[in-house]
Amino acid sequence: MDLRFSGWETVFEDSRRLKSGEKPKRGHGYTMFHGTHKNNAKAIITSGFQPSSGGTLGAGVYCSRDQNKAMGYPAVCSDNDRVVFYLKVRVGKVKKIDGAGFTLQTTWHQSGYDTAWLPPVGGRMEEDCVWDPKRISVVGIAHCSDSQTKTELVKLIKRQNKVQPGQSHKSSKESCKVCGKENRGHHIIISCWQCKKKICPFLDKHMCKRRQ
């Protein structure tokens, strides 16, 4: 009996966990941190970040993959008043700022980059600057000494991440019935050329065998 196999399997690299000093990869999403005063925290969660007008890397929203870096902000702030967010950041096109890259230290966005990355060198902690606040989502609280404020912020984050009232589940994040992934566009469902089973191009794995 001759068995022939058809199909595919997607292999994912663990790209969200970068080694210290490793450049973020274009188009990927990463966990980062941002420190702020607790009085600003609710507005950030509900309305998004307001980019700074300047800084080491120019205008944008500053964050870091090093929580210790975020713990230093705001600079003049008691620990009880400080909140550090967990963020999910879609970095887009990244410019590494060191060596020759210093020529674009504050003008990287004008050259087509979405994020500037300052690597850790000589005891300096790594830092990122993201041009578009829409690339950043607040997903949790990494630090907040004020327990009451932390409880309120966690609840607010959960509410913000839920489907908004008046929106149907189908119109926001309906899952494909074949691959199970979020159906942001239109998943084209076809029949496998071998086993004739219904398949979706976004399936992580499909394998069939056909007897000859």
Disulfide bonds with the S-S distance in Angstrom:
none
